[in-house]
Amino acid sequence: MSVTDRNDDAEFERLANAVLWPGFLGRTVPAWLDAALRRGLAGVVYFGQNVGGDLAALSAGIRAANPRALIGIDEEGGSVTRLEAATGSTLPGAAQLGALDDVAATEATGAELARRVRAVGADVVLGPVADVNTDPRNPVIGVRAFGADAALVSRHVVAAVEGLQAGGVAACVKHFPGHGDTHVDSHHDLPRIAVDPAEIERVHLAPFRAAIAAGVDAVMTAHIVVPAWGERPATLNPHVLGMLREAGFDGVIITDALDMAAIREAVGIGGGAVRALAAGADLLCIGNPTNPGAAALPDQDERDYRTALDAIIAALRDGSLSRERVAEAGARVARLAAKLAAAAPDPDGADYDAAGIVRRALRVHGGPPVEQVPAAGAPFVVDARRSSTLAVDSAAAYVADALAGGGDTVRIDTARLDEEARGAAVEAALTQADGRRIALLVDRIDTDPAQRALVAALAARAGDVVAVNVGLPVDDAGVPVIEVGSASRIGAELARERLVGVGR
């Protein structure tokens, strides 16, 4: 290799590092990551496996290697939390804030989230969700969205962005051009949006336009295909990403994770990295190296990073990806890093009352107020929620435990049971409940016949059943319902308050 080639490769590595944003394993800085940061890696994204030790010290170690590293965290509050992954979120979720429809509460929640994120040394929040959840079957958005109405979602997205960015962190609205009208999870497959483009423009793009007008720092792409705009997923589609620039957005376009099946199984992490940059993305979220589960290798984090790095270098070397495009992307990332390094956040929100907000958002219907119905001691919790996904820890035990107040719980996974097995599970639960009030924890009684059948079976056999719904609201469940709207610890605690009465 000639001196010129070596110099070119060093420059290509510098350009590539400036646009890469990997996850990593562990609670200390791995050697490979330290070296990459010293060579100009844009930063890192924290996931649940990084949290639990001294996160502020971890952030300090990252910034010792690269003082301008962007440290992102996939923290939405409510059903999606990394900071409180072990115990459950103590912040309201988007659906709760949308149901309350108090933009001051949403802005205050954004400011409190910013305070918590800065306290651990991070500076980019992958939120708020700007999707308009128009398909109630949506397996990946649901209560992560503020609602199903574009105007409501728009005003709460703006409030959340303003709260976050006043707190000195970058907000990243997601998932452009809108993941709300899907019934496929892009972590596992590639959704196709068979919606009239005029409706997408009118409904699903509205919150993103509002966020851009409010000065949002970053926008995350969606791995979805809109056939009217071509067969490439939005993350890899220059027409779709060009719509952001045409709307006046000059901030950082961040990809959703490139290790998600919608990209990984189509073009691979490396192919996705190159095509996303060519399409107009600026910062490439490589993903969470624990996502392969048992198939994850001990060095999965470094492997994923090097796959993306090597692919970008090769594309720069053969000219299929222009230096100018990658340099432009890196410059946008660097501008954001400089802005955040100089940020002077507003004072912390000492008067912020998360419990008060969530309490106001709870709704009880389908019978008399549940706290006025005599209950034989603490409730017996039957947890019938869906299994967890890569995006949302739907079936996290802390929700059922908080609802039970440390008492008895039983898990019934309705998706895995036929009618006979469901009947046996009901009999076993009734025996364990032993006459106590049954709190039936559900998240899909609006669209899942199996969950509704379980509600009916328990209601027919037990004298006192209350559905505690952490999913989208339902009109009629055949039993009293506490609409919580979030699979969070604080939501479960306040639902329990309604079940047993304050102070009892």
TORTI-559414 format. One record per residue (C-alpha): x, y, z; residue in three letters. Coordinates in steps of 0.1 Angstrom, whole numbers, plus 2048, in hexadecimal, padded with zeros to 3 digits. Layout:
BEGIN
XYZAla...
This chain:
BEGIN
800800800Met80E8227F6Ser81283F80EVal7F58507FCThr7DF832801Asp7E8830826Arg7E085582AAsn7BF851818Asp7B683482EAsp7BE84884DAla7A8864840Glu78C84C838Phe78E83D85BGlu78B86086AArg76D869854Leu75C84885CAla76284A882Asn75386D882Ala73185F878Val72F83E88CLeu71C83B8ACTrp71F8178BAPro7118068D9Gly7297F28EEPhe72A7D6908Leu7317DC92DGly7337F9946Arg75680393EThr76781091FVal7737F290APro7967F58FBAla7897F68D8Trp7718128E0Leu78B8268F1Asp7A28248D3Ala78682C8BBAla77C84B8D0Leu7A08578CFArg79E8548A9Arg78086A8A7Gly7628528ACLeu7428688AEAla7388598D0Gly72383D8DEVal6FF8338E6Val6F6826908Tyr6DF80890BPhe6D37F4929Gly6F37DF92CGln7087FF932Asn6F380B94FVal6F6800973Gly71980A97DGly72682D97FAsp71883B95FLeu72685E964Ala74984F968Ala74483B948Leu73A85B936Ser75986C943Ala76F84F936Gly75F853914Ile766878914Arg78987391FAla78F8618FFAla77B87A8EAAsn77089A8FBPro7568A18E0Arg74787E8E0Ala72187E8DDLeu7128678F7Ile6EF85C8EEGly6D6849902Ile6B68378F7Asp6A1846913Glu67D84F90DGlu66E84B930Gly64F836935Gly652814924Ser67581A916Val69182192FThr6B681A931Arg6BE82F94FLeu6A581C964Glu6A77FB951Ala6AA7E6970Ala68D7F5983Thr67680796AGly67182B960Ser666845979Thr65E85E95DLeu63C86194APro63B851928Gly630861908Ala60D852908Ala60785E92BGln612881922Leu5FC880903Gly5DE874917Ala5E3890930Leu5E98A9914Asp5FA8C292AAsp6188D0915Val6278E0934Ala6298BD944Ala6398AF925Thr6538CB923Glu65B8C7948Ala65F8A2943Thr6778A9926Gly68B8C093DAla68C8A6959Glu69888B940Leu6B38A3934Ala6BE8A9958Arg6C188395EArg6D487D93EVal6ED899944Arg6F288C967Ala70186C959Val71687E93FGly700877920Ala6F5893908Asp6DE8848EDVal6BC8768F5Val6AD85F8DALeu68B86D8DEGly6708798DEPro65C8618C8Val64B8778AEAla63885A89EAsp61285D89BVal60683B8A6Asn5E983788EThr5EA81088DAsp5E08028AFPro5F07E18A5Arg6127F28A4Asn62A7DA8B6Pro6477F38BBVal6388168C1Ile6178158D3Gly6198278F5Val63C8358EBArg62884E8D6Ala61586C8E4Phe5F68608D2Gly5E485A8B1Ala5DC87F8A8Asp5F6892895Ala5EF8B48A5Ala5F18A58C8Leu6118938C0Val6208B28B0Ser61A8C98CEArg6288AF8E7His6478A88D1Val64F8CD8D1Val64A8D08F6Ala6618B28FCAla67B8BF8E5Val67B8E18F5Glu67E8D2918Gly69A8BB90ELeu6AE8D58FBGln6AA8F0916Ala6B98D692DGly6D98D5919Gly6D58B4906Val6CD8AE8E1Ala6AA8A08D9Ala6A78878BDCys6848838B0Val67C8618A1Lys67484E88BHis67286286APhe65D862855Pro64685186FGly64482E87EHis62183188BGly60D82086FAsp61F7FE870Thr6167DC87EHis6397CE879Val6577D4890Asp6757E087CSer68C7CF896His6807AE886His6757B6863Asp6717D384ALeu64F7E484DPro63E7F282EArg627810831Ile60A80C819Ala5FC82F821Val5F484A809Asp612862808Pro5FA87F80DAla5EF87082EGlu61486B838Ile61A88F830Glu5FB89B843Arg5FD884862Val61F874867His63688F85CLeu6258AA870Ala6378A4891Pro6588A3880Phe6528C486FArg6478D3890Ala6678C68A1Ala67C8D5885Ile66B8F6889Ala6728F48AEAla6988F08A7Gly69C8CB8AFVal6C18C08AEAsp6BD89D89EAla6A488788CVal6A686188BMet69C84E86DThr68483086AAla68B80F85AHis66A80F847Ile66280E822Val649826813Val6448177F0Pro6398387E1Ala65B8467EATrp66F8287DEGly6788057EAGlu69480F801Arg68D812826Pro68D837831Ala6AF834842Thr6BF82B820Leu6A884180AAsn6B68627FEPro69486E7F4His686869817Val6A4878829Leu6A489480FGly68189D81BMet6918A783DLeu6A98BF82DArg68D8CD817Glu6798D3837Ala6958EA843Gly6A78D185APhe6CC8D685CAsp6D38C287CGly6E089F87FVal6CD88286EIle6D3863883Ile6CB840877Thr6B782888BAsp6CD80B895Ala6DD7FA878Leu6DE7D8889Asp6B87D6887Met6AB7BA871Ala69B7D3858Ala6BF7DE84EIle6D57C285BArg6C47A6848Glu6C07BA828Ala6E17CB822Val6F57C5842Gly7037DE85BIle71F7E7844Gly7097EB825Gly6EF7FE83AGly70A816847Ala71681F824Val6F4822815Arg6E7837832Ala70385082ELeu6FE851809Ala6D985880EAla6E1876825Gly6E3868849Ala6FE87985FAsp70286287ELeu6FF83D87CLeu6F182C89BCys700809897Ile6EA7FA8B2Gly6E97E68D2Asn7037C98D1Pro6ED7B58E9Thr6D17B38D0Asn6DB7918C1Pro6D47828E4Gly6E57618E9Ala6F57648C7Ala7087838D1Ala72D77E8D2Leu74478A8EEPro7527A58D6Asp7317AC8C4Gln7347D18CAAsp7567D48BAGlu74C7BD89DArg72E7D3895Asp7427F3897Tyr75D7E5880Arg7447D8867Thr7367FB863Ala75980C864Leu7687F484AAsp74B7F7833Ala74C81D833Ile77281D82DIle76E805810Ala75381A800Ala76883A804Leu7868287F5Arg77381C7D6Asp76083C7D2Gly73E82E7D6Ser73A8467F4Leu7468697F0Ser75E879809Arg74A899807Glu72A888813Arg73B877830Val74D897839Ala72C8AB838Glu71C891850Ala73A892868Gly7398B8868Ala7148B8873Arg71D8A088FVal73A8B589AAla7248D489BArg70B8C38B1Leu7278B78C8Ala7358DA8CBAla7128E88D2Lys70C8CF8EELeu72F8D58FDAla7268FA901Ala7038F490DAla6F890692DAla6D98F3938Pro6BC90294CAsp6BC8FC971Pro6B08DA97CAsp68C8D4982Gly68A8D19A7Ala6648D49A7Asp65E8BA98CTyr6428A1997Asp643882982Ala62A870998Ala61188D996Gly61388D970Ile60E86796DVal5F2867987Arg5DF881973Arg5E386C954Ala5D484C962Leu5B0845959Arg59882B968Val57A81F955His563802951Gly554801974Gly553814995Pro5748249A1Pro5898059A9Val5958149CAGlu5718149D6Gln56C7EF9CFVal5757DA9EEPro5957C79E7Ala5A27AA9FCAla5C57B7A04Gly5E07BD9EAAla5D87B39C6Pro5E47939B6Phe5F479D995Val5F0788975Val60879595CAsp5FB78E938Ala6107A7925Arg62279F904Arg645793905Ser6617AD904Ser66F7B98E3Thr6907C88D9Leu6827EB8DCAla66C7E88FBVal6707D2919Asp64B7CC919Ser64A7B0932Ala6637BE94BAla65C7AF96DAla65F7D097FTyr63D7DB972Val62B7BD980Ala6407BF9A0Asp6377E49A6Ala6137DD99FLeu6137C19B8Ala6267D69D2Gly63F7B99D6Gly6227A09D9Gly6187829C4Asp61978399EThr615769983Val61E76B95EArg60675F943Ile614763920Asp5F376190CThr6067618EAAla61473F8F3Arg5F572E900Leu5D971C8EEAsp5B571D8FDGlu5BB6FE913Glu5DC70B921Ala5CC72D927Arg5B071D93BGly5CA70A950Ala5DD72A956Ala5BD73C961Val5B572097AGlu5D8721988Ala5D774798CAla5B574599DLeu5C372C9B6Thr5E17429BDGln5CB7619C0Ala5B67509DBAsp59A76A9DAGly5B07899D7Arg5AA7A49BEArg5BA79B99DIle5CD7B798CAla5D17AB968Leu5EE7BC958Leu5E97C0932Val5F67D4915Asp5E27C98F6Arg5BE7C38FFIle5B57DC8E3Asp5C27C58C8Thr5CC7A38D6Asp5B078A8D8Pro5C57738EFAla5C878F909Gln5A3797907Arg59B77290BAla5B077192BLeu59D78F938Val57C77E931Ala58775D940Ala59376D961Leu574784963Ala55D766960Ala56E75497DArg57A76F995Ala5657889A8Gly57D7A59A6Asp5927AA987Val5A27CB97DVal5B57CF95CAla5D47E495FVal5DB7EE93BAsn5FE7FB933Val5F77FB90EGly5E18108F8Leu5BF818907Pro5A1802902Val57C80C901Asp56E7ED913Asp57F7D0922Ala5627C1935Gly5727C9957Val57E7E9967Pro59E7F6956Val5B980C964Ile5C881D945Glu5ED82294DVal5FC82792AGly61F81D933Ser6327FD93EAla646811958Ser64C80E97DArg63C82F985Ile61D826971Gly61A805983Ala61F8149A5Glu60382E99FLeu5EC813991Ala5F18009B1Arg5E98209C4Glu5C78209B2Arg5C27FB9BALeu5C97FA9DFVal5C381F9E8Gly5DC8389F4Val5EC82FA15Gly5DC80CA17Arg
